[in-house]
Amino acid sequence: AMNDPWQITLLGGLRAQQGERVITRFKTQKVAALFAYLAYHRRQAHARELLIELLWPESDTPTLRNSLSVALSSLRHQ
């Protein structure tokens, strides 16, 4: 049910479960990494710039902000 708490497993493969609903696949590895990071650090706010730096350390183009938005949107949809 939607009111059930989420159970998130980070070791041995990323897995999110809420009642009967189980998510083990994500759109991309970056989306999975973003989910795992946010789940692990769930009690704090995160600057978009920090998340971009963590996920795309090799780049610094303006399009990365859009890439983060797409990744966040994918997580919300799931």
MODELLER restraints for C-alpha pairs under 7 A, 6 or more apart:
rsr = mdl.restraints
at = mdl.atoms
rsr.add(forms.Gaussian(group=physical.xy_distance, feature=features.Distance(at['CA:1:A'], at['CA:19:A']), mean=5.72, stdev=0.5))
rsr.add(forms.Gaussian(group=physical.xy_distance, feature=features.Distance(at['CA:4:A'], at['CA:18:A']), mean=5.83, stdev=0.5))
rsr.add(forms.Gaussian(group=physical.xy_distance, feature=features.Distance(at['CA:4:A'], at['CA:19:A']), mean=5.87, stdev=0.5))
rsr.add(forms.Gaussian(group=physical.xy_distance, feature=features.Distance(at['CA:5:A'], at['CA:18:A']), mean=5.99, stdev=0.5))
rsr.add(forms.Gaussian(group=physical.xy_distance, feature=features.Distance(at['CA:6:A'], at['CA:16:A']), mean=6.67, stdev=0.5))
rsr.add(forms.Gaussian(group=physical.xy_distance, feature=features.Distance(at['CA:6:A'], at['CA:17:A']), mean=5.56, stdev=0.5))
rsr.add(forms.Gaussian(group=physical.xy_distance, feature=features.Distance(at['CA:6:A'], at['CA:18:A']), mean=4.64, stdev=0.5))
rsr.add(forms.Gaussian(group=physical.xy_distance, feature=features.Distance(at['CA:7:A'], at['CA:16:A']), mean=5.73, stdev=0.5))
rsr.add(forms.Gaussian(group=physical.xy_distance, feature=features.Distance(at['CA:7:A'], at['CA:17:A']), mean=5.11, stdev=0.5))
rsr.add(forms.Gaussian(group=physical.xy_distance, feature=features.Distance(at['CA:7:A'], at['CA:18:A']), mean=6.37, stdev=0.5))
rsr.add(forms.Gaussian(group=physical.xy_distance, feature=features.Distance(at['CA:8:A'], at['CA:15:A']), mean=5.71, stdev=0.5))
rsr.add(forms.Gaussian(group=physical.xy_distance, feature=features.Distance(at['CA:8:A'], at['CA:16:A']), mean=4.46, stdev=0.5))
rsr.add(forms.Gaussian(group=physical.xy_distance, feature=features.Distance(at['CA:8:A'], at['CA:17:A']), mean=6.39, stdev=0.5))
rsr.add(forms.Gaussian(group=physical.xy_distance, feature=features.Distance(at['CA:9:A'], at['CA:15:A']), mean=5.07, stdev=0.5))
rsr.add(forms.Gaussian(group=physical.xy_distance, feature=features.Distance(at['CA:9:A'], at['CA:16:A']), mean=6.41, stdev=0.5))
rsr.add(forms.Gaussian(group=physical.xy_distance, feature=features.Distance(at['CA:10:A'], at['CA:36:A']), mean=6.70, stdev=0.5))
rsr.add(forms.Gaussian(group=physical.xy_distance, feature=features.Distance(at['CA:14:A'], at['CA:24:A']), mean=6.12, stdev=0.5))
rsr.add(forms.Gaussian(group=physical.xy_distance, feature=features.Distance(at['CA:15:A'], at['CA:23:A']), mean=5.78, stdev=0.5))
rsr.add(forms.Gaussian(group=physical.xy_distance, feature=features.Distance(at['CA:15:A'], at['CA:24:A']), mean=4.72, stdev=0.5))
rsr.add(forms.Gaussian(group=physical.xy_distance, feature=features.Distance(at['CA:16:A'], at['CA:22:A']), mean=5.76, stdev=0.5))
rsr.add(forms.Gaussian(group=physical.xy_distance, feature=features.Distance(at['CA:16:A'], at['CA:23:A']), mean=5.09, stdev=0.5))
rsr.add(forms.Gaussian(group=physical.xy_distance, feature=features.Distance(at['CA:16:A'], at['CA:24:A']), mean=6.55, stdev=0.5))
rsr.add(forms.Gaussian(group=physical.xy_distance, feature=features.Distance(at['CA:17:A'], at['CA:23:A']), mean=6.28, stdev=0.5))
rsr.add(forms.Gaussian(group=physical.xy_distance, feature=features.Distance(at['CA:26:A'], at['CA:32:A']), mean=5.60, stdev=0.5))
rsr.add(forms.Gaussian(group=physical.xy_distance, feature=features.Distance(at['CA:30:A'], at['CA:55:A']), mean=6.56, stdev=0.5))
rsr.add(forms.Gaussian(group=physical.xy_distance, feature=features.Distance(at['CA:31:A'], at['CA:71:A']), mean=5.32, stdev=0.5))
rsr.add(forms.Gaussian(group=physical.xy_distance, feature=features.Distance(at['CA:52:A'], at['CA:64:A']), mean=6.66, stdev=0.5))
rsr.add(forms.Gaussian(group=physical.xy_distance, feature=features.Distance(at['CA:52:A'], at['CA:65:A']), mean=6.93, stdev=0.5))
rsr.add(forms.Gaussian(group=physical.xy_distance, feature=features.Distance(at['CA:52:A'], at['CA:68:A']), mean=6.55, stdev=0.5))
